Amino acid sequence: MPDRYVLAVDQGTTSTRSLVFDRGGRMVAVRQREHHQYFPRPGWVEHDPMEIWANTQRTAAQVLGDVPDAGDVVALGIANQRETTVVWDRVTGRPVTRALVWQDTRTADLVTELAARPDAGLVAERSGMAIAGYFSGPRLRWILDHVPRARERAERGELLFGTMETWLIWNLTGGPDGGVHVTDVTNASRTLLMDVRSCRWDPDLLAFFDIPAEMLPEIRPSVGILGQATALNRSLPIAGALGDQQAALFGQACFAPGEAKCTYGTGSFLLQNTGTELVRTRSGSISTVAYQLAGEAPRYALEGSVAVAGALVQWLRDGLGLIGSAAEVETLARTVADNGGCYVVPAFSGLLAPHWRGEARGLVAGLTSYVTKGHLARAVLEATGWQTRDVVQAMAADSGLSLPALRVDGGMTTNNLLMQFVADALDTPVVRPMVGETVSLGAAYAAGLAVGVWSDIEALRRNWHRSAQWTPSPERAQALTAEYRCWERAVELSIAWGAP
Amino acid sequence: MCWVTIGARDGLASGVVPGTVQSIERAAAILRVVAGSGGRLGVTDIAAAVGLAKTTAHSLLRTLLSVGFVEQDPATGRYALGPGLLRLGTPLDVNELRARSSNWADALAARSGHAVRLATLAGTEVVVVHHVFRPDDSAQVLEVGTTLPARSTALGKVLLAYAPAPPAELAEVRTQGWAAERGEHEQGMGAIAAPVRSAGGLVVAALGVSGPLTSLFDGRGAPRSLLLAMVTDAAHAVSRELGHSSA
């Protein structure tokens, strides 16, 4: 039987990648193209949607050319940077302004103002998330308020809104010429405009944020046919779409309640499947939609986002010049046996989950003349482990689910010292899968599942193989519980330091 | 400015010493200019400083870029000394080696169905720096940091064969470009390994698969050809990742 392949597009923050996977879930080809980052003012981050669309078309066409028989590529799945907001003209297909990227903080004042309204409690109650500039709804509102004539044109139905998957699907399916205007439920759940239970746009939330319903895409399941991509060198059904972190959860085959993954990149993103139950959070994690199969109830997840993980190692390299490459942090850390009493809290621009303290600022605590650069390197790595523990504890308090093992991916998973530290700090096994490209694999799985490349979720589960495992040491786990109190104190100090 | 003086003194206007390789002299002059400029110069300024045509300076800079001796700021196009130059004379960091080889090692394990190890020589010891489990989800223990006997393992044979003063019996390993282990280390088990080279061509590591003898070798004891190709291809891919161009 000829093998059948699935094309995945991973539209990320710095680049757009097109990858082809076989039925074994193995990557057979990849093409990548970076796009420009625009920083027009401090705190503003923008992307050019036209450039991203061109890069998508180009890398997808290239990667289809790399596969010996492109006719065996049977579906396309999309994973995308979340919460990045695009508004465009439905007739010309031109964006009215550049995309407002998820890292952009220009909506801070708007969000403060909205959160002070007496009816602001509605947002958390309906959308499942506390009102914050992190999500796409406030960005859309900013565009309507600031781009000339945007609101009036949106109300006349001339403008369309979408996150990146919506923008790409609309263009892939014809753009101004019959393009399909849809979003997947995981991306929609990050707008603050969707009722997280019914998975529909909520009229009260639209009124609260003053968003015209005419410009919103139709909300669809993550796994199921979304449209026919006719704008590539080969026509393919678009059969799956997920926000990137949800795609990684899917690619890591975390399909059962309690199963969780953590992606260690610039920041770290931990998602734990909570099944069909939407968990009301009190401890600082976020409730979000994990995925939805066509015709089934949505599955939910708890999410804990940490802003600075690998970025702290980059700071050690570029800011302090203590190491020549990111990987060398492990070499430096191994020159000493412990952190020497040193703790680094990387609250470069506040702390996200589970603290949500924007005012916190970074600090190095416990300095004595004994502390060397080796101790500092260790404290830098441990900071990522401690922050994982912060998030996992908050999730356990919210969901009551135990964590059988933590599945990890991302660049920092080649760091054995860090991975062992995470296992010890959580007192939980840490496992790394054979395929590190979990985001794009998740998009491929979603699309392949919809068109029958894989029969069911169990078939995907069988594709998951362990490439490494770090087992906690009971003695270390116990010792670290005591050290964790020092970390908690350091976090309190970082919040106090930044307080106005 | 300081760099102009350096550029003029060490540039080519002073003439070429007979019997030397011109392109190396030019590259050296460019490196001096780049080093003295603090990363502020683009190709036009560099070409002017060493008295070369812009196209010549550009192709020299591209070559220096490809071996990691200079790096270019993607935003401004300006050049600075590269990490490869700064690390000349110091051995490749083993953690860096793991990070750079990880994707290829994973792919080798996934395709071959066998456990994968990457090892380096530390003094006379063979140290495992990366280990990918056999993809069957059975209980396995991460062996990173453990040492292996050099003479009886495929990884060790590769590393010894390319070390200074290799043992005579390993001459074959250098000729064929790979080494095999047939039960010498562990009964019934074998391995196939190939060399990993750094940018300059030096063998810095060995990459290999291990498993039951019957699944690695045919009835006459020869490595299964598909598997051997996977191992040597993966080793070449890691070498390319490290900047080795002829792999």
Contacts between the chains, C-beta under 8 A, distances in Angstrom:
chain1	res1	chain2	res2	distance
A	24	B	110	7.5
A	26	B	107	7.4
A	26	B	110	5.3
A	26	B	111	7.0
A	27	B	107	7.4
A	324	B	83	5.6
A	324	B	86	6.6
A	324	B	87	6.5
A	324	B	93	7.8
A	325	B	83	6.8
A	325	B	93	7.1
A	325	B	96	5.3
A	325	B	99	7.8
A	326	B	99	7.3
A	327	B	93	6.5
A	327	B	95	4.3
A	327	B	96	4.2
A	327	B	98	6.9
A	327	B	99	3.9
A	327	B	100	7.7
A	328	B	93	5.1
A	328	B	95	6.2
A	328	B	96	6.0
A	329	B	95	7.8
A	330	B	95	4.1
A	331	B	93	5.4
A	331	B	94	7.2
A	331	B	95	5.1
A	331	B	96	8.0
A	411	B	99	7.4
A	414	B	95	7.7
A	414	B	98	5.1
A	414	B	99	4.5
A	414	B	102	4.8
A	414	B	130	7.8
A	415	B	95	7.2
A	415	B	99	7.9
A	416	B	98	7.8
A	416	B	142	7.3
A	416	B	144	5.4
A	416	B	145	7.8
A	434	B	106	5.5
A	434	B	109	6.3
A	434	B	110	4.9
A	434	B	132	7.4
A	434	B	135	5.3
A	435	B	106	7.0
A	435	B	110	7.0
A	436	B	102	7.1
A	436	B	103	6.5
A	436	B	106	6.1
A	465	B	110	7.3
A	465	B	133	7.8
A	465	B	135	3.9
A	465	B	136	7.4
A	465	B	137	5.9
A	466	B	133	5.6
A	466	B	135	7.6
A	466	B	137	5.5
A	467	B	106	5.7
A	467	B	109	6.5
A	467	B	132	4.7
A	467	B	133	5.5
A	467	B	135	7.2
A	468	B	131	7.1
A	468	B	132	6.8
A	468	B	133	6.1
A	468	B	142	5.6
A	469	B	133	7.3
A	469	B	140	7.4
A	469	B	142	6.6
A	470	B	142	6.8
